[in-house]
Amino acid sequence: MATQLLLHFPGFDEAQFDSDAENRANAGLTLLQRWTEESGPGHWLLFSVNDLPKAKAWLEKSSALGHGPAASHVLRTA
């Protein structure tokens, strides 16, 4: 069963996202897809998760630093 992480960012800082690439990789996250919202600056990002505890720790740290997503959802294939 594959685990994925879906994140929503109402605003998106491309430079911040790029600078965090190594931290995401160390947390076992691989970007699968990125969508932009048709009517605004929002972004949705879908990651493959290799290590859920590390991914959750990365998510908590990103939120504590003020650049985490507005919403996050852990998904598993059915």
Protein Blocks (a to p, Z undefined) as FASTA:
>chain_A
ZZddddddfbacfklmmmmmmmmmmnopacfbdcddfkbcbdcdddddfblklmmmmmmm
mmmnopacfbdcddddZZ
